[in-house]
């Protein structure tokens, strides 16, 4: 098997270890840190992928420790439950993983241990793989670690580092999977130039974490949040915390009173404090307590038997479910049926989207391959279709099917080159090569597809000489996180309304 045949399997990623001070950057906080310790948090983000055929890549973080100059290593993960990380959803975002209290002092190294890698791919190569994954099919793979190389240790620059409550510090650990993944599909973390470490810019945020609301303390404006992997955080809010997407049934006015036990929410993490406390910059409603829903990327539309009619369903690769729901396996394929009572919505989370036909999501005709959507299950329609890797490590993705009661458009992530900048409309053209999409896009040409990226007053920019629209330039390699809208005409250019634009100056694959 040639390296060219395996090219679509490679997805580089980075681990962000953020060492943050104790103070909150909100205007009010009701929790105080524990004296004598410094909170240390772990987040993860991702560099651009190297294959249109990579639909899903997950790995579990089982251990993360800092080595002090004197004394025993200090764990940065609370509890023994591994943290499952969906790398493919981190092109332009960061996922907050954990926080722990450590003593101030000098630390000489960082050790990370990983397990359970999982890949889902779309085979657009010219040959079947492992006599199982046919050309043009979606397949799941469970790779093995070569020579049991599951752990990484970093002891050279930027180590040693000094940690104190007044000197926040972070690390980026970059996975170059075109080097780490071997020709036999094993994973060798010790491969030369496979993994590197660097220091991120101070402006990098701590990312997002989703989970189920537990205890709500209205006196202190705090609540507990349990993640799908079993971690429990105390979430501290303040007057600067924003609240998004809460229905009127939850509250009349956006605020802490919207939060209730059993809800599933996403928290934007602005800082950490001692005792597993995270400070929320935002709290976004995702799901009511009794609902079943999953978030994923559309990879195929199910055509109607009536010519010219909108699709009657779609397939999506599931990236997220909440409440540790085993009915929705991450990386599995959901076959979704659309009914006459299915409703459609855009989860804008307070972002002001442009108006007009080009930015409409009100029915099945507005669906497109590559969109990220949250789908709520019509009660009584969920069934398990089986699937999963076989004895040779390959197989179809685990499958479920159901009828959708609600389909909500979420931001998608796309990476490519800026081919044109239009200052008059504050928009730019994003050219995406064959190797840079997470879904088999119906391309006009075999090598590329273009998007019209529209920016707004709420769009954020990271990594540019000027972090604003004026900092964009032709040939910049960027990741865009935003709402993807289908073309208004056959063969037209899809629009993305950008929530954030991130410069990828190193262009790692």
Helices and strands as residue ranges (DSSP letters): H 3-6, G 7-9, E 13-19, E 38-45, E 54-68, E 74-75, E 83-86, G 87-89, E 94-102, E 105-122, E 138-141, G 146-148, E 151-154, E 161-163, E 169-175, H 177-180, E 195-198, E 208-217, E 222-226, E 232-236, E 242-244, G 256-258, E 264-273, E 277-287, E 293-302, E 313-321, E 333-346, G 357-359, G 364-366, E 372-377, E 383-386, E 394-395, E 399-410, E 412-422, E 427-433, G 434-436, E 448-454, E 460-462, G 469-471, E 477-485, E 494-503
